[in-house]
Amino acid sequence: MTGHQIAFIVAAAVTIVSAVFVVAARNILRAALFLAFTFLGVATLYVLANAELLAAMQVLIYVGAITVLIMFAIVLTQQLMGAKLTQVTRVKAAMLALVAAGAVFAFIAKTFIAPFKSADGMMLSAPKPADAGVLRQIAELLLQPYVVAFELASLVLLAALVGAIVIAKEDRD
C-alpha cells in the first residue's frame, strides 16, 4: 500500500466516524463539533484528490463559517430558551441508516474501484489529474487582486454576527 492510499483510508475513516457521531451524539453542541471534524475530513479528501482550491473553500466556508454559525445558534438558542437541546436517536432508525450506508458504500466501491483493477487483479495507478486551468484562475483572482474585497466581506459578516449577538443579549436583559 502506498502512502497516498493509507492517507485516503485514514481520512475516509475519520470522516465516516465523525459523521456517525454527528448523528449519534445526544448533546447537539457536540454533534456540531463532530460536524466540523466531518467537514475537515472531506477537505482532506479533496487535498488527496488534488483539488486544493476546493479543500481551501471547504475549510473556509464550511468549517470556518457554517459550523461556527451553527454553534452560535445553538448556544444563543439555549441561552434564550433556557432549555437543554438534545437529539433523539432511535435504535431502529440508526440501524436502518447503517444498513443503507453499507449498501451505498458497497455500490460506490464496486463502481469506482473496478476501473482501477487490471486483468490480473493488480491495482492500477490513479489517473493523472486534468489541467486545473479554470480553478487556478479563480484561485489567483480570489487571492491576488480581490483579496482585499474578500477579506472586507468577511469583516462585514463578522460585524453582522457580533451585532446579532449584542441585540440578542439586550433582549434578554
Secondary structure in CASP SS format (residue, H / E / C, confidence):
PFRMAT SS
TARGET T0000
AUTHOR 0000-0000-0000
METHOD secondary structure of the structure
MODEL  1
M C 1.00
T C 1.00
G H 1.00
H H 1.00
Q H 1.00
I H 1.00
A H 1.00
F H 1.00
I H 1.00
V H 1.00
A H 1.00
A H 1.00
A H 1.00
V H 1.00
T H 1.00
I H 1.00
V H 1.00
S H 1.00
A H 1.00
V H 1.00
F H 1.00
V H 1.00
V H 1.00
A H 1.00
A C 1.00
R C 1.00
N E 1.00
I H 1.00
L H 1.00
R H 1.00
A H 1.00
A H 1.00
L H 1.00
F H 1.00
L H 1.00
A H 1.00
F H 1.00
T H 1.00
F H 1.00
L H 1.00
G H 1.00
V H 1.00
A H 1.00
T H 1.00
L H 1.00
Y H 1.00
V H 1.00
L H 1.00
A C 1.00
N C 1.00
A C 1.00
E H 1.00
L H 1.00
L H 1.00
A H 1.00
A H 1.00
M H 1.00
Q H 1.00
V H 1.00
L H 1.00
I H 1.00
Y H 1.00
V H 1.00
G H 1.00
A H 1.00
I H 1.00
T H 1.00
V H 1.00
L H 1.00
I H 1.00
M H 1.00
F H 1.00
A H 1.00
I H 1.00
V H 1.00
L H 1.00
T H 1.00
Q H 1.00
Q H 1.00
L H 1.00
M H 1.00
G C 1.00
A C 1.00
K C 1.00
L C 1.00
T E 1.00
Q C 1.00
V C 1.00
T C 1.00
R C 1.00
V H 1.00
K H 1.00
A H 1.00
A H 1.00
M H 1.00
L H 1.00
A H 1.00
L H 1.00
V H 1.00
A H 1.00
A H 1.00
G H 1.00
A H 1.00
V H 1.00
F H 1.00
A H 1.00
F H 1.00
I H 1.00
A H 1.00
K H 1.00
T H 1.00
F H 1.00
I H 1.00
A H 1.00
P H 1.00
F H 1.00
K E 1.00
S C 1.00
A C 1.00
D C 1.00
G C 1.00
M C 1.00
M E 1.00
L C 1.00
S C 1.00
A C 1.00
P C 1.00
K C 1.00
P C 1.00
A C 1.00
D C 1.00
A C 1.00
G H 1.00
V H 1.00
L H 1.00
R H 1.00
Q H 1.00
I H 1.00
A H 1.00
E H 1.00
L H 1.00
L H 1.00
L H 1.00
Q C 1.00
P C 1.00
Y C 1.00
V H 1.00
V H 1.00
A H 1.00
F H 1.00
E H 1.00
L H 1.00
A H 1.00
S H 1.00
L H 1.00
V H 1.00
L H 1.00
L H 1.00
A H 1.00
A H 1.00
L H 1.00
V H 1.00
G H 1.00
A H 1.00
I H 1.00
V H 1.00
I H 1.00
A H 1.00
K H 1.00
E H 1.00
D H 1.00
R H 1.00
D C 1.00
END
